[in-house]
Amino acid sequence: MIVRILGEGQYDVDERHRERLGELDATLLHAVDHADDAAFGPALRALASEVRSIGTVLADDAFVPSELVVPFADATLAETKALLADTAPPDEA
């Protein structure tokens, strides 16, 4: 699966890690949904760190659709909420 960390690049991550990344992403989304600033930073760092440690960086000129997009490393809760609002399907916006 392809994972993009905004402002950083794309990573090719083996499918066997999908469940773990899903858990980390769910933790991040829970923090966003509940406006939990205290949980947001650690959740974002954990997800980005996991992607970096298990993924292989793709070349900058590789244009591959991403299955998971991680906010940029120093994103705030408000910026992430805005990002999610911009990418939500029309029926959820």
Buried (B, 14 or more C-beta within 10 A) or exposed (E): BBBBBBEBBBBBBEEEBEEEBEEBBEBBEEBBEEEEEEBBBEBBEBBBEBBBEBBEEBEEEEEEEBEBBBBBBEBEBEEBBEBBEEEEEEEEE
